[in-house]
Amino acid sequence: MRGIDELARVDDPAWPELREMLSAGSVPVQVLPADPDESRRTLLQLQVTARSTLGSLAWNTGGLLVDGGWVRVLGGGSPASGGIASLAQANRFPADLDPAWHPTAGLVVGYDVIGGVFALNGGDPAAAGRPGAPGQMTYFAPDTLEWEVMEMGHSVWVTWMLSGRLDTFYDGLRWPDWRAETAALTFSQGITVYPFLWSREARADLAATSRQPVPMREVVGVAADFARQMGPADPGFLGDL
């Protein structure tokens, strides 16, 4: 197990280039301040260096609010300022460094306000009921109630979001006032849509649906329950959000 100096104080950290990319991208991004203790705990358990995008976000940020907060990318967490959960909290890292522990189903690295969850595949995606290869990004889609492979790694995923492709990715899942409704949320809230996103009614006229801010856990939990009851499979662990 590498210590924090070896993980964080590297000669070629990813943060300077990443910070420039965040500010220059076509999509608005808010960088949340990190909680130093939580960043340290997260990086130590991850055992990735600050040369990587994943390690850089964990060490330097409390997370990212992408496209007005529609997507929330996890980092070191910023609970002191009412921010989003850290990678450690969302993935139930042990309280103390445990060399034997690892997230068997993969690593939850982000989510959106309508209950979609982004996760990085672990070493055996098939055993966890997820598509794709080890190290690939996957997305639990709230309109299909199943995991979808994104055919990219974590760093490319971050770059992809900043390239302006979210509009295409969320085609049919954003209503006319989505920006205003997203901006009104607290960090612990998401948006529940009724009739549900997977229903015929929502697909026919999303703008006519009823939407309310509710705890994010409820948004994800409802989608997970329906996936178990009527979807293709149990989606498994979706993070403590």
Disulfide bonds with the S-S distance in Angstrom:
none
